[in-house]
Amino acid sequence: MKRKRKPRFLQLLEILVIYALMFAVVLSVGRSVLYGGKNSTVRILEEGELTGTVVPENAGTILIWDKDSTGKEGRREMSAILSQMRIPYKEKKVSDFAESDLDGKKIAVLSVTDLSTLGSRLTSLLDWVMEGHSLLVLYPPYNEETFMSVAPHFGITSMGNSLAYVEGLHFTSDLMPGCSRDLSISDPYRSSLDVTLDDDCEVFLESAGSSDTPLIWRRALGSGTIVFDNLSFLEKAYRGFHCAAYTLLENDCIWPVINGSTFYIDDFPSPVPEGDSQFIQHDYGMDIKDFYTHHWWKDVYNLSKKYNIRYTGLVIEDYSARVEGEFPRNKDVQRFQYFGNMLLREGGELGFHGYNHMPLVPENFDYIGQYDSYRQWVSVDAMRDALTELSGFCHELFPDEEFHVYVPPSNIISWEGRTLLARDFPEIRAIASLYLPDDNDVSYDQDFTVTEDGMVQTPRIISGYVLDDYMRTAALSELYFHCVNTHFQHPDDTLDTDRGAAMGWEELFRRLTDYVEWLNKALPQIRNLTGSELTGAVQRYDALQVRREETGNRIDISLGGFCDEAWFYLRINKGKPGHVTGGSLTEVTDGLYLVKAAQPKLTININRWPGQ
């Protein structure tokens, strides 16, 4: 007998029902995620929780600087480094510096390129070092007669006629966490003194590539110590290197750090761009929407599970260019819920990026020709209305979530927009923009600090998937200086040729994975934090007052502005840590320890050997 065939429309109906059921399952996964009642590992503090004050120890460091551009750059960078390390210091312009300024000091930092400006005071400074004090030469001086006459004091036995061409960085010791890889210099030039050193010099960093020029070295001078910083790069991305040079000067050095690693995803969740991408079509044969779901998010999500990353997603409600009038609510919320709930389920969190992608700037703001598609807002009221709509949208979709972090679109925000956030949106406790200044001069760059209005600055250090050597250098630097990692990515990085899209997602994801693996190996002790947890960590770090007292082989630390915990790095150049009271420590690299203070009084005993 012939089997009776189903009508064609019934076959199509069955297929449609199957797809509908599959889609319902996907949505139910996102909607059924329970994320309410999440316990923060580092909560945001309220006013009055940080208590106690201490008087810092007397300034034991003097910063001597010259008025030329290099001297001023050295002064700027070293002032920032010492201030954030809570190292009390005095500073003197070289023309005003007198031998009496060394009285009561233990360390001198020299940001002077022409040593002849010191005259006879240079001899007095070197004699002072020989008596048992320490000197950091922050920047390679000019190769002139005065410097040549004292070069042997710095361990220099010979010097080339021209500066050395520094193509990369190679560590000869485990000075900094994660320094096992050589780093290339993005725009190499002749920047450092071409020197040969005495055998008694201990070299920590040298140039990689065609030469092995010493870049950071230490030597004894009489009973004192000299550290010579021949690196030459006086910019924010290298602060950790100059910090490391400073910490080599004495028997030990302890300074507060943040101890936090945070990964942000901008424009996520957000409306997905319609259409196709040539790169996605070529590699995967699908549109952008399906690629985001089946490849980009799957890979990024699995990476977070493997390395316990707890992403902070930054919501964009709509991609319109609307900057006035009504701000209608986006009703197409299925993908918002799906992606958002998956992120929350893994311990991540959501923050605000914008109603749309228009930075909070007024009509008179000048984009200086950088962003032709961006519009200025017609009024502060319009900015407020748009943010109010975004807040309502996010709270409707994720009613148990709190939204404490704001990331400015394209890292641009005006003074008016910044004031609006602090005044009218108390739920927002942090702005996360850029750490490194941008060449376009319109981006908002920050330090890890809390401003007078209580807004916490939690800048992002590196970004994207290409992760070139300059970014890796900055990441390594901050892993030492602040014990912090912050990175942000966008889903549409995979579509933009300027951000590496032509490499293909497989290569871009390999680079991101390589960076995460490096970070995990370099400093497994670092805490994986969300954006709001990093906010709490920066609050504790910024408020901390530190008083150090060293007696024999014991370091006593008294803390003001203390709440429940504080973190430090401890560099021990001579000896090993012994008993600790009021906290605990773990070794990070040879001679470098991560210290947790659980009480406002911390004591660390140091075991030193005879002769140390």
C-alpha positions in Angstrom: 0.0 0.0 0.0 1.1 3.6 -0.7 1.8 5.7 2.5 -0.3 8.8 2.6 2.0 11.9 2.5 1.5 14.9 4.7 0.4 18.1 3.1 3.4 20.4 2.4 2.1 23.1 4.7 2.0 20.6 7.6 5.7 19.7 7.0 6.6 23.4 7.1 4.5 23.9 10.2 6.4 21.1 12.0 9.7 22.7 11.1 8.5 26.1 12.3 7.4 24.5 15.6 10.8 22.9 16.1 12.6 26.2 15.5 10.2 28.0 17.8 10.9 25.4 20.5 14.6 25.7 20.1 14.4 29.5 20.3 12.2 29.3 23.4 14.8 27.0 25.0 17.6 29.6 24.3 15.5 32.4 25.7 14.5 30.3 28.8 18.2 29.7 29.5 18.8 33.5 29.6 15.6 34.3 31.4 15.8 31.6 34.0 19.3 32.6 35.3 19.2 33.5 38.9 21.6 36.3 39.7 19.9 38.2 42.5 21.5 38.4 45.9 25.0 38.2 44.5 27.7 38.6 47.2 30.4 41.0 46.3 33.9 40.0 47.3 34.9 43.6 47.6 31.9 45.8 48.3 31.7 49.5 47.6 32.2 51.6 50.7 29.9 54.3 52.0 31.0 57.6 53.5 32.4 57.2 57.0 33.5 53.6 56.8 37.2 54.4 56.4 38.5 55.4 59.8 41.7 56.4 61.6 44.5 58.7 60.6 48.3 58.4 60.9 51.1 60.9 60.4 53.4 59.7 57.6 57.1 59.3 58.4 59.4 62.2 57.7 60.4 62.6 54.1 63.3 60.3 53.5 63.5 61.0 49.7 64.6 64.1 47.9 63.8 64.5 44.2 66.2 66.8 42.4 65.1 68.0 39.0 66.1 70.4 36.3 63.9 72.9 34.4 64.6 71.5 30.9 61.8 69.4 29.3 63.4 66.1 30.3 63.9 67.2 33.9 60.3 68.3 34.1 59.1 65.0 32.6 61.1 63.1 35.2 59.7 65.3 38.0 56.2 64.7 36.7 56.5 60.9 36.5 58.5 60.4 39.7 56.2 62.7 41.7 53.2 60.5 40.5 55.1 57.3 41.4 56.2 58.4 44.9 52.9 59.9 45.7 51.0 56.8 44.7 53.5 54.6 46.6 52.9 56.8 49.7 56.6 57.6 49.9 57.0 61.0 51.6 59.5 63.1 49.6 60.8 66.6 49.1 61.7 68.1 45.8 64.2 70.7 44.8 65.0 72.4 41.5 68.7 71.8 40.8 69.4 75.5 40.9 68.0 75.7 44.4 69.5 72.4 45.7 72.0 72.7 48.5 74.1 70.1 50.3 72.1 70.7 53.5 68.9 69.4 51.6 70.4 65.9 52.1 70.2 66.1 55.9 67.8 63.5 57.2 67.3 61.9 53.8 68.1 58.3 52.8 67.4 58.4 49.1 68.0 61.0 46.3 66.4 60.8 42.9 68.2 62.7 40.2 66.1 64.0 37.2 68.9 66.1 35.7 70.3 65.6 32.2 73.2 68.0 32.5 75.2 67.0 35.5 77.4 70.1 35.1 74.6 72.2 36.5 75.3 70.6 39.9 78.9 71.8 40.0 80.7 70.8 43.2 77.4 69.6 44.7 77.7 66.5 42.5 80.8 65.4 44.4 79.0 66.1 47.7 76.1 64.0 46.5 78.3 61.0 45.6 80.2 61.3 48.9 76.8 61.2 50.7 76.0 58.0 48.9 79.3 56.5 49.9 78.4 57.2 53.5 75.5 54.7 53.3 72.7 56.4 51.4 71.1 55.6 48.0 70.8 57.4 44.6 68.5 56.7 41.7 69.6 58.2 38.4 66.2 58.5 36.8 67.2 59.3 33.3 70.5 59.0 31.3 72.4 62.3 31.6 74.1 64.0 28.6 77.3 62.4 27.6 79.5 65.4 28.5 82.7 66.1 30.5 81.2 66.2 34.0 79.3 63.0 33.5 82.3 61.3 32.0 84.4 62.2 35.1 82.0 60.5 37.5 80.8 57.6 35.2 83.0 55.1 37.0 81.0 55.8 40.2 78.0 54.5 38.4 79.8 51.3 37.3 80.4 52.5 33.8 83.8 51.4 32.3 83.3 52.7 28.7 80.7 54.5 26.7 79.9 54.8 23.0 79.9 58.1 21.1 76.2 57.9 20.3 73.1 56.7 22.1 72.1 53.0 21.8 69.2 52.0 19.6 66.7 50.2 21.9 64.5 47.8 19.9 63.1 45.9 22.8 63.3 45.0 26.5 64.8 41.8 28.0 64.8 41.1 31.7 67.9 39.3 33.1 66.0 38.5 36.4 62.5 38.1 37.7 62.3 41.7 38.7 58.6 42.1 37.8 55.7 39.6 37.6 55.3 38.4 34.0 58.7 39.6 32.8 59.8 36.3 31.3 58.9 37.4 27.7 60.9 40.0 25.7 59.0 43.1 24.6 59.4 45.0 21.4 59.5 48.8 21.4 56.8 50.2 19.1 58.8 53.1 17.8 62.5 52.4 18.6 65.0 55.1 18.5 68.5 55.9 19.9 67.4 56.6 23.5 69.8 55.1 26.0 73.5 55.5 26.9 75.7 52.9 25.1 77.7 51.6 28.0 79.8 48.8 29.2 79.6 48.1 32.9 82.0 46.9 35.6 81.5 43.3 36.7 80.2 44.4 40.1 77.1 45.8 38.5 73.9 43.8 38.8 71.8 44.3 35.6 68.0 43.7 35.8 66.9 45.0 32.4 68.7 45.3 29.1 67.7 46.0 25.5 66.6 43.2 23.3 67.4 42.8 19.6 70.6 43.8 18.0 72.2 45.1 21.2 72.2 44.2 24.9 72.5 47.7 26.3 72.1 47.7 30.1 68.9 49.6 31.0 68.4 49.2 34.7 71.4 48.2 36.9 72.5 48.5 40.6 75.9 48.7 42.2 77.4 49.4 45.6 79.2 52.7 46.0 81.1 52.7 49.3 78.5 51.8 51.9 75.7 53.1 49.7 73.8 52.0 46.6 73.3 53.5 43.2 70.6 52.4 40.8 70.9 53.7 37.2 67.7 53.9 35.2 69.0 54.1 31.5 65.5 53.3 30.1 64.8 56.8 29.0 61.0 56.5 28.5 59.4 59.0 30.8 55.7 58.3 30.2 52.8 56.8 32.0 53.1 53.3 30.4 56.5 52.9 32.0 55.8 54.0 35.5 56.1 50.4 36.8 59.6 50.2 35.5 60.7 53.4 37.3 58.9 52.2 40.4 60.8 48.9 40.2 64.1 50.8 39.9 63.3 52.8 43.0 62.4 49.7 45.0 66.0 48.3 44.4 67.6 51.1 46.4 67.3 49.9 50.0 67.2 46.6 51.9 63.4 46.6 51.5 60.5 48.7 50.1 56.8 48.3 50.9 54.0 50.2 49.1 50.2 49.9 48.8 48.6 48.4 45.7 45.1 47.6 44.5 45.3 43.9 43.7 42.6 43.5 41.1 42.0 42.3 37.6 38.9 43.4 35.7 37.8 42.7 32.2 35.1 44.9 30.6 33.0 44.3 27.5 31.8 47.6 26.0 28.6 47.7 24.0 27.4 44.5 25.6 24.6 43.7 25.7 23.4 46.1 23.0 21.5 45.9 19.7 23.4 43.7 17.3 24.4 45.3 14.0 22.3 44.1 11.1 23.8 42.6 7.9 27.0 40.9 7.1 30.7 41.4 7.6 33.1 40.5 4.8 35.5 38.9 7.4 32.7 36.9 9.1 31.2 35.8 5.8 34.5 34.7 4.5 35.5 32.7 7.6 32.1 31.5 8.9 29.5 32.0 6.2 27.0 33.6 8.5 25.7 37.1 9.4 26.9 39.2 12.3 24.0 38.2 14.7 24.7 34.5 14.4 28.5 35.0 14.6 28.1 36.9 17.9 26.0 34.1 19.4 27.7 31.0 18.1 31.4 32.0 17.9 32.3 35.3 19.6 30.3 35.0 22.7 30.8 31.2 23.0 34.6 31.7 22.9 34.7 34.8 25.2 32.3 33.1 27.7 34.3 29.8 27.8 37.5 31.8 28.4 35.8 33.4 31.4 34.8 30.0 32.8 38.3 28.6 32.4 40.1 31.5 34.0 37.4 32.7 36.5 37.0 36.0 34.7 33.9 37.9 35.8 33.1 40.2 33.0 31.6 43.7 33.5 29.3 44.3 30.5 28.3 47.9 29.6 24.8 48.3 28.2 23.8 50.4 25.2 20.1 50.5 24.7 19.9 51.9 21.2 22.2 53.0 18.5 20.3 56.0 17.4 21.9 59.5 17.1 19.1 61.0 19.1 20.4 63.8 21.4 17.1 65.6 22.2 13.4 65.1 22.7 11.9 61.7 23.7 14.1 58.6 24.2 11.8 55.7 23.3 12.4 52.4 25.1 13.9 49.5 23.1 11.3 46.7 23.0 13.5 44.1 21.3 14.9 42.7 24.5 15.4 39.0 23.9 19.1 39.1 23.2 19.7 41.7 26.0 18.2 39.1 28.4 20.0 36.1 26.9 23.5 37.6 26.9 23.0 39.7 30.1 21.7 36.8 32.2 24.5 34.5 31.0 27.1 37.1 32.0 25.4 37.5 35.4 25.1 33.8 36.0 28.9 33.5 35.9 29.4 36.1 38.6 29.8 39.1 36.2 27.9 42.3 36.4 26.4 45.1 34.2 27.1 48.8 34.0 26.0 51.8 31.9 27.5 52.7 28.6 24.8 55.0 27.3 21.3 55.2 26.0 23.1 55.4 22.7 26.7 55.8 21.7 26.8 59.6 21.9 29.3 60.8 24.5 28.0 63.1 27.2 29.2 66.4 25.7 27.4 69.8 25.2 26.9 71.6 22.0 30.2 73.6 22.3 32.3 70.5 22.7 35.0 70.2 20.0 35.7 66.7 18.6 38.6 68.3 16.7 37.6 66.4 13.6 38.0 63.0 15.2 34.5 61.7 15.3 32.4 62.8 12.3 29.4 60.6 13.2 29.1 61.9 16.8 26.7 64.6 17.8 26.7 66.9 20.8 23.8 66.9 23.2 21.5 69.9 23.0 21.4 70.3 26.8 22.3 68.7 30.1 18.6 68.0 30.6 18.7 65.9 27.4 21.7 64.0 28.7 19.8 63.4 32.0 16.7 62.2 30.2 18.6 59.7 28.1 20.5 58.3 31.2 17.2 58.1 33.1 15.7 56.0 30.3 18.8 53.8 30.2 18.5 53.2 33.9 14.8 52.4 33.6 15.5 50.0 30.8 18.2 48.1 32.6 16.3 47.9 35.9 13.3 46.5 34.0 15.3 43.8 32.4 17.5 43.0 35.4 15.5 44.0 38.5 17.9 42.5 41.0 21.0 44.1 39.5 22.8 47.2 40.7 24.5 49.4 38.1 27.5 51.2 39.7 29.9 51.6 36.8 29.7 54.0 33.9 32.0 53.8 30.8 31.9 56.8 28.5 31.3 56.0 24.8 34.7 56.2 23.0 36.1 57.2 26.5 34.9 60.7 25.9 33.0 62.7 28.6 32.8 66.5 29.2 33.0 68.3 32.5 29.2 68.8 32.3 28.5 65.1 31.7 30.9 64.2 34.5 29.1 66.6 36.9 25.7 65.2 35.9 26.7 61.7 36.7 28.0 62.6 40.2 25.1 64.9 41.0 22.0 63.1 39.6 22.8 59.4 39.4 24.0 58.3 42.9 23.8 54.7 41.8 26.8 55.3 39.6 29.9 55.1 41.8 32.7 54.8 39.2 33.8 56.1 35.8 36.0 53.7 33.9 37.7 55.5 31.0 41.3 55.4 29.9 44.5 55.1 31.9 46.9 56.1 29.2 46.5 59.5 27.5 45.1 59.2 24.0 46.7 61.0 21.1 43.3 62.4 20.0 43.3 64.9 23.0 39.5 64.5 23.5 39.6 61.3 25.6 39.2 61.3 29.3 42.3 59.8 31.0 42.4 59.0 34.7 44.5 57.7 37.6 43.3 55.1 40.1 41.9 57.6 42.6 38.7 59.0 44.2 37.8 62.6 43.3 36.4 65.2 45.6 32.8 64.5 44.7 33.3 60.8 45.7 33.4 59.4 42.1 35.8 56.6 41.9 38.2 56.6 38.9 38.8 53.0 37.6 40.6 53.5 34.3 41.1 50.7 31.7 44.8 50.2 30.9 44.6 48.1 27.7 42.0 47.2 25.1 41.0 45.0 22.2 42.4 41.8 20.7 45.5 42.8 18.9 47.3 43.5 22.2 50.5 44.8 20.7 53.8 45.1 22.5 53.1 48.6 23.8 49.9 47.4 25.5 51.7 44.4 26.9 54.4 46.8 28.2 51.8 49.0 29.9 50.1 45.9 31.3 53.4 44.6 32.7 54.2 48.0 34.1 50.9 48.3 36.0 51.1 44.8 37.3 54.1 45.9 39.3 53.2 49.5 40.1 49.6 49.0 41.2 49.1 45.2 41.0 46.2 45.8 38.7 45.0 44.6 35.3 42.1 46.3 33.4 41.2 45.4 29.9 38.2 46.2 27.6 36.9 44.7 24.4 34.0 45.3 22.1 32.1 42.7 20.1 32.5 44.9 17.0 36.3 44.8 17.3 35.8 41.7 15.2 34.3 43.9 12.4 36.7 46.8 12.4 39.9 46.7 10.3 41.6 49.3 12.5 41.1 46.9 15.4 42.4 43.8 13.6 39.3 42.4 12.0 41.3 41.4 8.9 43.3 38.9 11.1 40.1 36.9 11.6 38.4 36.0 14.8 40.4 32.8 15.4 43.7 34.9 15.5 42.2 37.7 17.5 40.8 35.2 20.1 44.2 33.4 20.2 45.9 36.7 21.1 43.3 37.4 23.8 43.7 33.9 25.2 47.5 34.3 25.1 47.3 37.5 27.2 44.9 35.9 29.7 47.2 32.9 30.1 50.2 35.2 30.5 48.4 37.2 33.2 47.2 34.0 35.0 50.8 32.6 35.0 52.5 36.0 35.9 50.4 36.7 39.0 48.0 33.9 39.9 47.4 35.7 43.3 45.7 38.6 41.7 42.0 38.9 42.5 39.4 38.6 39.7 37.0 41.4 40.3 34.0 43.0 38.6 33.9 46.7 37.9 32.1 47.5 41.1 34.4 45.3 43.1 37.4 47.1 41.5 35.6 50.3 42.6 35.7 49.2 46.2 39.3 48.1 45.9 40.3 51.5 44.5 38.4 53.2 47.4 40.5 51.3 49.9 43.7 51.9 48.1 43.1 55.7 47.5 42.2 56.4 51.1 45.1 54.5 52.7 47.5 56.5 54.8 50.8 54.7 55.5 53.4 55.1 58.2 56.5 52.9 58.0 58.9 52.4 60.9 61.9 50.1 60.4 63.8 48.9 63.5 66.6 46.4 63.0 65.1 43.5 61.1 61.4 44.5 61.7 59.0 46.7 59.6 56.1 48.2 61.5 53.3 49.6 59.3 50.5 51.8 60.8 47.5 52.5 58.6 45.0 55.3 58.5 41.9 55.3 56.3 41.6 51.6 56.9 38.4 49.6 56.7 38.7 45.8 56.4 41.8 45.1 54.4 44.7 46.7 52.5 47.2 45.2 50.1 50.9 45.9 49.6 53.8 44.8 47.6 57.0 44.2 49.6 60.4 44.1 47.8 63.1 42.5 50.0 66.5 43.0 48.5 68.4 41.5 51.4 66.9 38.7 53.4 63.7 36.8 53.5 60.4 37.5 55.3 59.8 36.0 58.7 56.9 36.1 61.0 54.0 38.5 60.1 51.4 39.8 62.5 48.3 41.6 61.5 48.3 40.1 58.0 49.8 37.6 55.7 52.1 37.4 52.6 52.8 35.3 49.6 55.8 35.3 47.2 55.2 36.6 43.7 58.6 36.6 42.2 62.1 36.3 43.7 62.2 39.0 46.4 58.7 40.4 45.7 55.8 39.5 48.0 52.1 40.3 48.0 51.0 41.4 51.5 47.5 41.5 52.9 46.9 43.7 55.9 43.9 42.5 57.9 44.4 45.1 60.7 45.5 48.7 60.8 48.8 47.5 62.5 51.1 45.3 60.5 54.5 43.9 61.5 56.8 42.0 59.2 60.0 40.5 60.5 62.9 40.1 58.0 65.5 37.3 58.3 68.8 38.6 57.2 72.1 36.8 57.0 75.4 38.0 58.4 76.8 40.8 56.3 73.4 42.0 55.2 
